[in-house]
Amino acid sequence: MASSPTDADDAFDQFLTDRGHSVEEVGWEQEYNKKQCPDCGGLHDSSASSCTVCGWDPRL
Ligand SMILES: [Zn+2]
């Protein structure tokens, strides 16, 4: 049986919902109200999407 791409997308969305995490937060350590780079330990504002110290990016 072949499954449609739509079914796969629904399953992935459900997976993210079940995890309770937004994609933006994946990989970052939390330090008070800051994000902390797990690679170099640099602190960044919660709006940061990548580390400006070492270049680490949670999406890579
Ligand atoms: Zn870093």
N, CA, C, O and the ligand as a Tripos MOL2 file, in Angstrom:
@<TRIPOS>MOLECULE
protein
  241   239    61     0     0
PROTEIN
NO_CHARGES

@<TRIPOS>ATOM
      1 N           0.8390   -1.2090    0.0000 N.3       1 MET1
      2 CA          0.0000    0.0000    0.0000 C.3       1 MET1
      3 C           0.8690    1.2520    0.0000 C.2       1 MET1
      4 O           1.7850    1.3810    0.8130 O.2       1 MET1
      5 N           0.5780    2.1750   -0.9160 N.am      2 ALA2
      6 CA          1.3020    3.4500   -0.9430 C.3       2 ALA2
      7 C           0.5390    4.4830   -0.1190 C.2       2 ALA2
      8 O          -0.6850    4.5790   -0.2030 O.2       2 ALA2
      9 N           1.2670    5.2430    0.6690 N.am      3 SER3
     10 CA          0.6380    6.3160    1.4340 C.3       3 SER3
     11 C           0.8610    7.6340    0.7180 C.2       3 SER3
     12 O           1.9020    7.8330    0.0910 O.2       3 SER3
     13 N          -0.0920    8.5250    0.8020 N.am      4 SER4
     14 CA          0.0180    9.8050    0.1060 C.3       4 SER4
     15 C           0.9270   10.7530    0.8830 C.2       4 SER4
     16 O           1.0670   10.6180    2.0990 O.2       4 SER4
     17 N           1.5450   11.7110    0.1910 N.am      5 PRO5
     18 CA          2.3700   12.7290    0.8850 C.3       5 PRO5
     19 C           1.5960   13.4860    1.9450 C.2       5 PRO5
     20 O           2.1650   13.8790    2.9630 O.2       5 PRO5
     21 N           0.3090   13.6960    1.7230 N.am      6 THR6
     22 CA         -0.5170   14.4150    2.6960 C.3       6 THR6
     23 C          -0.5700   13.6690    4.0250 C.2       6 THR6
     24 O          -0.4980   14.2750    5.0940 O.2       6 THR6
     25 N          -0.6960   12.3530    3.9430 N.am      7 ASP7
     26 CA         -0.7200   11.5530    5.1630 C.3       7 ASP7
     27 C           0.5950   11.6930    5.9280 C.2       7 ASP7
     28 O           0.5980   11.7900    7.1550 O.2       7 ASP7
     29 N           1.7050   11.7020    5.2000 N.am      8 ALA8
     30 CA          3.0180   11.8250    5.8350 C.3       8 ALA8
     31 C           3.1490   13.1750    6.5370 C.2       8 ALA8
     32 O           3.6590   13.2530    7.6540 O.2       8 ALA8
     33 N           2.6860   14.2380    5.8750 N.am      9 ASP9
     34 CA          2.7680   15.5680    6.4900 C.3       9 ASP9
     35 C           1.9380   15.6260    7.7650 C.2       9 ASP9
     36 O           2.3720   16.1900    8.7700 O.2       9 ASP9
     37 N           0.7430   15.0400    7.7240 N.am     10 ASP10
     38 CA         -0.1090   15.0340    8.9080 C.3      10 ASP10
     39 C           0.5750   14.3140   10.0630 C.2      10 ASP10
     40 O           0.5150   14.7590   11.2090 O.2      10 ASP10
     41 N           1.2230   13.2050    9.7500 N.am     11 ALA11
     42 CA          1.9040   12.4310   10.7840 C.3      11 ALA11
     43 C           3.0470   13.2320   11.3930 C.2      11 ALA11
     44 O           3.2690   13.1840   12.6030 O.2      11 ALA11
     45 N           3.7670   13.9650   10.5600 N.am     12 PHE12
     46 CA          4.8880   14.7490   11.0660 C.3      12 PHE12
     47 C           4.3960   15.9020   11.9380 C.2      12 PHE12
     48 O           4.9810   16.1800   12.9850 O.2      12 PHE12
     49 N           3.3280   16.5720   11.5130 N.am     13 ASP13
     50 CA          2.7470   17.6400   12.3310 C.3      13 ASP13
     51 C           2.3050   17.1000   13.6860 C.2      13 ASP13
     52 O           2.5080   17.7360   14.7210 O.2      13 ASP13
     53 N           1.6930   15.9090   13.6620 N.am     14 GLN14
     54 CA          1.2370   15.3050   14.9120 C.3      14 GLN14
     55 C           2.4230   14.9780   15.8120 C.2      14 GLN14
     56 O           2.3450   15.1340   17.0300 O.2      14 GLN14
     57 N           3.5200   14.5230   15.2100 N.am     15 PHE15
     58 CA          4.7350   14.2220   15.9610 C.3      15 PHE15
     59 C           5.2340   15.4770   16.6760 C.2      15 PHE15
     60 O           5.5750   15.4160   17.8570 O.2      15 PHE15
     61 N           5.2800   16.6070   15.9810 N.am     16 LEU16
     62 CA          5.7470   17.8500   16.5820 C.3      16 LEU16
     63 C           4.8120   18.2940   17.6970 C.2      16 LEU16
     64 O           5.2660   18.7530   18.7450 O.2      16 LEU16
     65 N           3.5060   18.1590   17.4750 N.am     17 THR17
     66 CA          2.5300   18.5270   18.4860 C.3      17 THR17
     67 C           2.6870   17.6760   19.7350 C.2      17 THR17
     68 O           2.6260   18.1830   20.8550 O.2      17 THR17
     69 N           2.8910   16.3680   19.5350 N.am     18 ASP18
     70 CA          3.0520   15.4630   20.6700 C.3      18 ASP18
     71 C           4.3030   15.7930   21.4750 C.2      18 ASP18
     72 O           4.3070   15.6780   22.7000 O.2      18 ASP18
     73 N           5.3520   16.1970   20.7920 N.am     19 ARG19
     74 CA          6.6000   16.5380   21.4640 C.3      19 ARG19
     75 C           6.4520   17.8160   22.2940 C.2      19 ARG19
     76 O           7.1290   17.9830   23.3080 O.2      19 ARG19
     77 N           5.5690   18.7110   21.8630 N.am     20 GLY20
     78 CA          5.3510   19.9480   22.5910 C.3      20 GLY20
     79 C           6.4640   20.9510   22.4140 C.2      20 GLY20
     80 O           6.6290   21.8460   23.2430 O.2      20 GLY20
     81 N           7.2340   20.8180   21.3460 N.am     21 HIS21
     82 CA          8.3370   21.7420   21.0860 C.3      21 HIS21
     83 C           8.0800   22.5000   19.7920 C.2      21 HIS21
     84 O           7.5660   21.9410   18.8230 O.2      21 HIS21
     85 N           8.4390   23.7670   19.7850 N.am     22 SER22
     86 CA          8.4440   24.4740   18.5140 C.3      22 SER22
     87 C           9.7600   24.1970   17.8080 C.2      22 SER22
     88 O          10.7760   23.9240   18.4490 O.2      22 SER22
     89 N           9.7350   24.2680   16.4920 N.am     23 VAL23
     90 CA         10.9390   23.9630   15.7130 C.3      23 VAL23
     91 C          12.0610   24.9370   16.0670 C.2      23 VAL23
     92 O          13.2380   24.5780   16.0560 O.2      23 VAL23
     93 N          11.6790   26.1690   16.3800 N.am     24 GLU24
     94 CA         12.6650   27.2110   16.6560 C.3      24 GLU24
     95 C          13.5580   26.8710   17.8470 C.2      24 GLU24
     96 O          14.7170   27.2810   17.8930 O.2      24 GLU24
     97 N          13.0220   26.1270   18.8020 N.am     25 GLU25
     98 CA         13.7440   25.9000   20.0480 C.3      25 GLU25
     99 C          14.6640   24.6840   20.0130 C.2      25 GLU25
    100 O          15.4300   24.4590   20.9500 O.2      25 GLU25
    101 N          14.5930   23.9000   18.9390 N.am     26 VAL26
    102 CA         15.3570   22.6560   18.8920 C.3      26 VAL26
    103 C          16.8470   22.9210   19.0280 C.2      26 VAL26
    104 O          17.4150   23.7160   18.2790 O.2      26 VAL26
    105 N          17.4680   22.2630   19.9690 N.am     27 GLY27
    106 CA         18.9180   22.3140   20.0840 C.3      27 GLY27
    107 C          19.4530   23.3070   21.0810 C.2      27 GLY27
    108 O          20.5350   23.1040   21.6330 O.2      27 GLY27
    109 N          18.7160   24.3890   21.3300 N.am     28 TRP28
    110 CA         19.2070   25.3970   22.2570 C.3      28 TRP28
    111 C          19.0840   24.9240   23.7090 C.2      28 TRP28
    112 O          18.1110   24.2680   24.0800 O.2      28 TRP28
    113 N          20.0690   25.2640   24.5050 N.am     29 GLU29
    114 CA         19.9380   25.1380   25.9450 C.3      29 GLU29
    115 C          19.2270   26.3940   26.4570 C.2      29 GLU29
    116 O          19.3480   27.4650   25.8620 O.2      29 GLU29
    117 N          18.4910   26.2630   27.5530 N.am     30 GLN30
    118 CA         17.8150   27.4200   28.1250 C.3      30 GLN30
    119 C          18.5490   27.8770   29.3790 C.2      30 GLN30
    120 O          18.8330   27.0690   30.2630 O.2      30 GLN30
    121 N          18.8520   29.1480   29.4580 N.am     31 GLU31
    122 CA         19.5280   29.7140   30.6220 C.3      31 GLU31
    123 C          18.7600   30.9700   31.0170 C.2      31 GLU31
    124 O          18.8870   32.0090   30.3690 O.2      31 GLU31
    125 N          17.9530   30.8730   32.0940 N.am     32 TYR32
    126 CA         17.0340   31.9410   32.4570 C.3      32 TYR32
    127 C          16.1560   32.2550   31.2500 C.2      32 TYR32
    128 O          15.4990   31.3580   30.7230 O.2      32 TYR32
    129 N          16.1290   33.5160   30.7980 N.am     33 ASN33
    130 CA         15.3070   33.8500   29.6390 C.3      33 ASN33
    131 C          16.1450   33.9630   28.3720 C.2      33 ASN33
    132 O          15.7380   34.5870   27.3920 O.2      33 ASN33
    133 N          17.3200   33.3470   28.4140 N.am     34 LYS34
    134 CA         18.2140   33.3950   27.2610 C.3      34 LYS34
    135 C          18.3180   32.0190   26.6230 C.2      34 LYS34
    136 O          17.9660   31.0040   27.2250 O.2      34 LYS34
    137 N          18.8070   32.0120   25.3990 N.am     35 LYS35
    138 CA         19.2030   30.7670   24.7510 C.3      35 LYS35
    139 C          20.7090   30.6240   24.9190 C.2      35 LYS35
    140 O          21.4600   31.5930   24.8070 O.2      35 LYS35
    141 N          21.1370   29.3840   25.1930 N.am     36 GLN36
    142 CA         22.5660   29.1370   25.3190 C.3      36 GLN36
    143 C          23.0130   28.1410   24.2580 C.2      36 GLN36
    144 O          22.4220   27.0730   24.1020 O.2      36 GLN36
    145 N          24.0560   28.5010   23.5380 N.am     37 CYS37
    146 CA         24.5980   27.6160   22.5090 C.3      37 CYS37
    147 C          25.1930   26.3720   23.1750 C.2      37 CYS37
    148 O          26.0340   26.4910   24.0660 O.2      37 CYS37
    149 N          24.7610   25.1810   22.7500 N.am     38 PRO38
    150 CA         25.2900   23.9470   23.3390 C.3      38 PRO38
    151 C          26.7100   23.6490   22.8910 C.2      38 PRO38
    152 O          27.3690   22.7650   23.4380 O.2      38 PRO38
    153 N          27.1720   24.3800   21.9060 N.am     39 ASP39
    154 CA         28.4940   24.1140   21.3480 C.3      39 ASP39
    155 C          29.5660   24.9420   22.0430 C.2      39 ASP39
    156 O          30.5920   24.4010   22.4550 O.2      39 ASP39
    157 N          29.3380   26.2650   22.1800 N.am     40 CYS40
    158 CA         30.3560   27.1430   22.7640 C.3      40 CYS40
    159 C          29.8970   27.7630   24.0690 C.2      40 CYS40
    160 O          30.7050   28.3670   24.7750 O.2      40 CYS40
    161 N          28.6110   27.6300   24.4140 N.am     41 GLY41
    162 CA         28.1020   28.1580   25.6660 C.3      41 GLY41
    163 C          27.7150   29.6260   25.6090 C.2      41 GLY41
    164 O          27.3650   30.2160   26.6320 O.2      41 GLY41
    165 N          27.7740   30.2220   24.4230 N.am     42 GLY42
    166 CA         27.4230   31.6300   24.2790 C.3      42 GLY42
    167 C          25.9490   31.8710   24.5360 C.2      42 GLY42
    168 O          25.1050   31.0630   24.1480 O.2      42 GLY42
    169 N          25.6310   32.9960   25.2000 N.am     43 LEU43
    170 CA         24.2470   33.3430   25.4980 C.3      43 LEU43
    171 C          23.7040   34.2960   24.4430 C.2      43 LEU43
    172 O          24.4030   35.1930   23.9700 O.2      43 LEU43
    173 N          22.4270   34.0780   24.0820 N.am     44 HIS44
    174 CA         21.7820   34.8840   23.0580 C.3      44 HIS44
    175 C          20.3670   35.2040   23.4860 C.2      44 HIS44
    176 O          19.7750   34.4960   24.3010 O.2      44 HIS44
    177 N          19.8210   36.2920   22.9210 N.am     45 ASP45
    178 CA         18.4250   36.6060   23.1580 C.3      45 ASP45
    179 C          17.5370   35.4890   22.6190 C.2      45 ASP45
    180 O          17.9370   34.7140   21.7500 O.2      45 ASP45
    181 N          16.3270   35.4300   23.1580 N.am     46 SER46
    182 CA         15.3910   34.3670   22.7700 C.3      46 SER46
    183 C          15.0080   34.4530   21.2990 C.2      46 SER46
    184 O          14.4760   33.4930   20.7410 O.2      46 SER46
    185 N          15.2720   35.5850   20.6700 N.am     47 SER47
    186 CA         14.9440   35.7490   19.2570 C.3      47 SER47
    187 C          16.0470   35.2320   18.3420 C.2      47 SER47
    188 O          15.8650   35.1770   17.1250 O.2      47 SER47
    189 N          17.1860   34.8560   18.9120 N.am     48 ALA48
    190 CA         18.3090   34.3930   18.0940 C.3      48 ALA48
    191 C          17.9600   33.0940   17.3810 C.2      48 ALA48
    192 O          17.2960   32.2230   17.9430 O.2      48 ALA48
    193 N          18.4110   32.9760   16.1500 N.am     49 SER49
    194 CA         18.1630   31.7510   15.3840 C.3      49 SER49
    195 C          19.4400   30.9570   15.1680 C.2      49 SER49
    196 O          19.3920   29.7870   14.7880 O.2      49 SER49
    197 N          20.5850   31.5910   15.4100 N.am     50 SER50
    198 CA         21.8560   30.8770   15.3030 C.3      50 SER50
    199 C          22.8740   31.5560   16.2140 C.2      50 SER50
    200 O          22.6730   32.6930   16.6390 O.2      50 SER50
    201 N          23.9750   30.8490   16.5130 N.am     51 CYS51
    202 CA         24.9890   31.3880   17.4100 C.3      51 CYS51
    203 C          25.8910   32.3610   16.6520 C.2      51 CYS51
    204 O          26.4680   32.0090   15.6230 O.2      51 CYS51
    205 N          26.0080   33.5800   17.1630 N.am     52 THR52
    206 CA         26.8600   34.5670   16.5030 C.3      52 THR52
    207 C          28.3070   34.4510   16.9630 C.2      52 THR52
    208 O          29.1890   35.1230   16.4280 O.2      52 THR52
    209 N          28.5510   33.5960   17.9560 N.am     53 VAL53
    210 CA         29.9040   33.4110   18.4640 C.3      53 VAL53
    211 C          30.6640   32.3780   17.6250 C.2      53 VAL53
    212 O          31.7630   32.6410   17.1380 O.2      53 VAL53
    213 N          30.0520   31.1940   17.4670 N.am     54 CYS54
    214 CA         30.7450   30.1080   16.7730 C.3      54 CYS54
    215 C          30.0380   29.7160   15.4700 C.2      54 CYS54
    216 O          30.5680   28.9240   14.6920 O.2      54 CYS54
    217 N          28.8470   30.2680   15.2340 N.am     55 GLY55
    218 CA         28.1570   29.9840   13.9880 C.3      55 GLY55
    219 C          27.2650   28.7580   14.0460 C.2      55 GLY55
    220 O          26.7010   28.3550   13.0290 O.2      55 GLY55
    221 N          27.1260   28.1510   15.2350 N.am     56 TRP56
    222 CA         26.2500   26.9780   15.3660 C.3      56 TRP56
    223 C          24.8120   27.3420   15.0230 C.2      56 TRP56
    224 O          24.3350   28.4150   15.3920 O.2      56 TRP56
    225 N          24.1310   26.4630   14.3280 N.am     57 ASP57
    226 CA         22.7510   26.6970   13.9190 C.3      57 ASP57
    227 C          21.9550   25.4180   14.1750 C.2      57 ASP57
    228 O          22.3220   24.3570   13.6690 O.2      57 ASP57
    229 N          20.8810   25.4990   14.9440 N.am     58 PRO58
    230 CA         20.1070   24.2890   15.2920 C.3      58 PRO58
    231 C          19.4420   23.6450   14.0940 C.2      58 PRO58
    232 O          19.0220   22.4900   14.1630 O.2      58 PRO58
    233 N          19.3410   24.3800   12.9890 N.am     59 ARG59
    234 CA         18.6700   23.8430   11.8090 C.3      59 ARG59
    235 C          19.6190   23.0560   10.9180 C.2      59 ARG59
    236 O          19.1850   22.4020    9.9700 O.2      59 ARG59
    237 N          20.9020   23.1150   11.2170 N.am     60 LEU60
    238 CA         21.8810   22.4130   10.3730 C.3      60 LEU60
    239 C          22.1750   21.0300   10.9340 C.2      60 LEU60
    240 O          22.9740   20.2890   10.3620 O.2      60 LEU60
    241 ZN         28.1140   28.8780   19.7710 Zn       61 ZN61
@<TRIPOS>BOND
     1     1     2 1
     2     2     3 1
     3     3     4 2
     4     3     5 am
     5     5     6 1
     6     6     7 1
     7     7     8 2
     8     7     9 am
     9     9    10 1
    10    10    11 1
    11    11    12 2
    12    11    13 am
    13    13    14 1
    14    14    15 1
    15    15    16 2
    16    15    17 am
    17    17    18 1
    18    18    19 1
    19    19    20 2
    20    19    21 am
    21    21    22 1
    22    22    23 1
    23    23    24 2
    24    23    25 am
    25    25    26 1
    26    26    27 1
    27    27    28 2
    28    27    29 am
    29    29    30 1
    30    30    31 1
    31    31    32 2
    32    31    33 am
    33    33    34 1
    34    34    35 1
    35    35    36 2
    36    35    37 am
    37    37    38 1
    38    38    39 1
    39    39    40 2
    40    39    41 am
    41    41    42 1
    42    42    43 1
    43    43    44 2
    44    43    45 am
    45    45    46 1
    46    46    47 1
    47    47    48 2
    48    47    49 am
    49    49    50 1
    50    50    51 1
    51    51    52 2
    52    51    53 am
    53    53    54 1
    54    54    55 1
    55    55    56 2
    56    55    57 am
    57    57    58 1
    58    58    59 1
    59    59    60 2
    60    59    61 am
    61    61    62 1
    62    62    63 1
    63    63    64 2
    64    63    65 am
    65    65    66 1
    66    66    67 1
    67    67    68 2
    68    67    69 am
    69    69    70 1
    70    70    71 1
    71    71    72 2
    72    71    73 am
    73    73    74 1
    74    74    75 1
    75    75    76 2
    76    75    77 am
    77    77    78 1
    78    78    79 1
    79    79    80 2
    80    79    81 am
    81    81    82 1
    82    82    83 1
    83    83    84 2
    84    83    85 am
    85    85    86 1
    86    86    87 1
    87    87    88 2
    88    87    89 am
    89    89    90 1
    90    90    91 1
    91    91    92 2
    92    91    93 am
    93    93    94 1
    94    94    95 1
    95    95    96 2
    96    95    97 am
    97    97    98 1
    98    98    99 1
    99    99   100 2
   100    99   101 am
   101   101   102 1
   102   102   103 1
   103   103   104 2
   104   103   105 am
   105   105   106 1
   106   106   107 1
   107   107   108 2
   108   107   109 am
   109   109   110 1
   110   110   111 1
   111   111   112 2
   112   111   113 am
   113   113   114 1
   114   114   115 1
   115   115   116 2
   116   115   117 am
   117   117   118 1
   118   118   119 1
   119   119   120 2
   120   119   121 am
   121   121   122 1
   122   122   123 1
   123   123   124 2
   124   123   125 am
   125   125   126 1
   126   126   127 1
   127   127   128 2
   128   127   129 am
   129   129   130 1
   130   130   131 1
   131   131   132 2
   132   131   133 am
   133   133   134 1
   134   134   135 1
   135   135   136 2
   136   135   137 am
   137   137   138 1
   138   138   139 1
   139   139   140 2
   140   139   141 am
   141   141   142 1
   142   142   143 1
   143   143   144 2
   144   143   145 am
   145   145   146 1
   146   146   147 1
   147   147   148 2
   148   147   149 am
   149   149   150 1
   150   150   151 1
   151   151   152 2
   152   151   153 am
   153   153   154 1
   154   154   155 1
   155   155   156 2
   156   155   157 am
   157   157   158 1
   158   158   159 1
   159   159   160 2
   160   159   161 am
   161   161   162 1
   162   162   163 1
   163   163   164 2
   164   163   165 am
   165   165   166 1
   166   166   167 1
   167   167   168 2
   168   167   169 am
   169   169   170 1
   170   170   171 1
   171   171   172 2
   172   171   173 am
   173   173   174 1
   174   174   175 1
   175   175   176 2
   176   175   177 am
   177   177   178 1
   178   178   179 1
   179   179   180 2
   180   179   181 am
   181   181   182 1
   182   182   183 1
   183   183   184 2
   184   183   185 am
   185   185   186 1
   186   186   187 1
   187   187   188 2
   188   187   189 am
   189   189   190 1
   190   190   191 1
   191   191   192 2
   192   191   193 am
   193   193   194 1
   194   194   195 1
   195   195   196 2
   196   195   197 am
   197   197   198 1
   198   198   199 1
   199   199   200 2
   200   199   201 am
   201   201   202 1
   202   202   203 1
   203   203   204 2
   204   203   205 am
   205   205   206 1
   206   206   207 1
   207   207   208 2
   208   207   209 am
   209   209   210 1
   210   210   211 1
   211   211   212 2
   212   211   213 am
   213   213   214 1
   214   214   215 1
   215   215   216 2
   216   215   217 am
   217   217   218 1
   218   218   219 1
   219   219   220 2
   220   219   221 am
   221   221   222 1
   222   222   223 1
   223   223   224 2
   224   223   225 am
   225   225   226 1
   226   226   227 1
   227   227   228 2
   228   227   229 am
   229   229   230 1
   230   230   231 1
   231   231   232 2
   232   231   233 am
   233   233   234 1
   234   234   235 1
   235   235   236 2
   236   235   237 am
   237   237   238 1
   238   238   239 1
   239   239   240 2
@<TRIPOS>SUBSTRUCTURE
     1 MET1         2 RESIDUE 1 A MET
     2 ALA2         6 RESIDUE 1 A ALA
     3 SER3        10 RESIDUE 1 A SER
     4 SER4        14 RESIDUE 1 A SER
     5 PRO5        18 RESIDUE 1 A PRO
     6 THR6        22 RESIDUE 1 A THR
     7 ASP7        26 RESIDUE 1 A ASP
     8 ALA8        30 RESIDUE 1 A ALA
     9 ASP9        34 RESIDUE 1 A ASP
    10 ASP10       38 RESIDUE 1 A ASP
    11 ALA11       42 RESIDUE 1 A ALA
    12 PHE12       46 RESIDUE 1 A PHE
    13 ASP13       50 RESIDUE 1 A ASP
    14 GLN14       54 RESIDUE 1 A GLN
    15 PHE15       58 RESIDUE 1 A PHE
    16 LEU16       62 RESIDUE 1 A LEU
    17 THR17       66 RESIDUE 1 A THR
    18 ASP18       70 RESIDUE 1 A ASP
    19 ARG19       74 RESIDUE 1 A ARG
    20 GLY20       78 RESIDUE 1 A GLY
    21 HIS21       82 RESIDUE 1 A HIS
    22 SER22       86 RESIDUE 1 A SER
    23 VAL23       90 RESIDUE 1 A VAL
    24 GLU24       94 RESIDUE 1 A GLU
    25 GLU25       98 RESIDUE 1 A GLU
    26 VAL26      102 RESIDUE 1 A VAL
    27 GLY27      106 RESIDUE 1 A GLY
    28 TRP28      110 RESIDUE 1 A TRP
    29 GLU29      114 RESIDUE 1 A GLU
    30 GLN30      118 RESIDUE 1 A GLN
    31 GLU31      122 RESIDUE 1 A GLU
    32 TYR32      126 RESIDUE 1 A TYR
    33 ASN33      130 RESIDUE 1 A ASN
    34 LYS34      134 RESIDUE 1 A LYS
    35 LYS35      138 RESIDUE 1 A LYS
    36 GLN36      142 RESIDUE 1 A GLN
    37 CYS37      146 RESIDUE 1 A CYS
    38 PRO38      150 RESIDUE 1 A PRO
    39 ASP39      154 RESIDUE 1 A ASP
    40 CYS40      158 RESIDUE 1 A CYS
    41 GLY41      162 RESIDUE 1 A GLY
    42 GLY42      166 RESIDUE 1 A GLY
    43 LEU43      170 RESIDUE 1 A LEU
    44 HIS44      174 RESIDUE 1 A HIS
    45 ASP45      178 RESIDUE 1 A ASP
    46 SER46      182 RESIDUE 1 A SER
    47 SER47      186 RESIDUE 1 A SER
    48 ALA48      190 RESIDUE 1 A ALA
    49 SER49      194 RESIDUE 1 A SER
    50 SER50      198 RESIDUE 1 A SER
    51 CYS51      202 RESIDUE 1 A CYS
    52 THR52      206 RESIDUE 1 A THR
    53 VAL53      210 RESIDUE 1 A VAL
    54 CYS54      214 RESIDUE 1 A CYS
    55 GLY55      218 RESIDUE 1 A GLY
    56 TRP56      222 RESIDUE 1 A TRP
    57 ASP57      226 RESIDUE 1 A ASP
    58 PRO58      230 RESIDUE 1 A PRO
    59 ARG59      234 RESIDUE 1 A ARG
    60 LEU60      238 RESIDUE 1 A LEU
    61 ZN61       241 GROUP 0 **** ****
